[in-house]
Every structure is written in C-alpha cells, then in structure tokens.
C-alpha cells in the first residue's frame, strides 16, 4: 500500500472539523509528494448552500495557512446527508484518504448523534481515514 495521494477533507466548520482541516494542511506541507486535496462541505438543503460556500472558503484559508500554501485545494459543496454524500464524493473523486473531525464516538451509526458521521465514514469507506479530535 502506498501513501495516500488523493485526500478528501470533509468539514462543517465545527471545532474538530476545522482541526482536521488544519492537520491536513500541516501534513501536506511536510510531504515531498504533494497530495491532491479536495475540501468538501455538505449543505443539508439548497437553502443552506450559501452558508456552505462560506464554510468551504474558510476551510481553504485554514488549510493554506497551516500548510504554507504548499498545496492548492479543490473546493466542493454538495447537497445531501453528510455520511452518504462524503462516501459518494470520495468514490467519485477516487480518494484514498478521508480526513474528518470527530466530536464523540458512539459505536452505533446515527447521523443525528455526535460521532454519527465519523462512525458512518469508518464503517463505509475502504481507505485511509484520519479522525481528528
């Protein structure tokens, strides 16, 4: 297995998700072979898309600041339920690494409970997963 080269950073702007973005920026800056990075924010419905656009722009700023602008991330906003949408985006983009924030870990899968999205990703993604808390 080679080191992951296509990263998906899923964020909602929360404390731990923002820490995952910063961690990814720092890690990417230390690598000789730079990864291809996509930062993804999920809007729950069309009406919240503008908020999601603001979050993805802030995440780009955090990533680039922490990574000393060594990697230019692609930005995406998608509408849907977080867990399935993140998994689908990772598959469509051919990602081999997902970085996410994790608020709390409960060993059942419920999107509406703390840790639900991160647990969903862990259960459904076949690749490297970094959960930052």
Order of alpha helices (4+ residues) and beta strands (2+ residues): beta-alpha-beta-alpha-beta-alpha-beta-alpha-beta
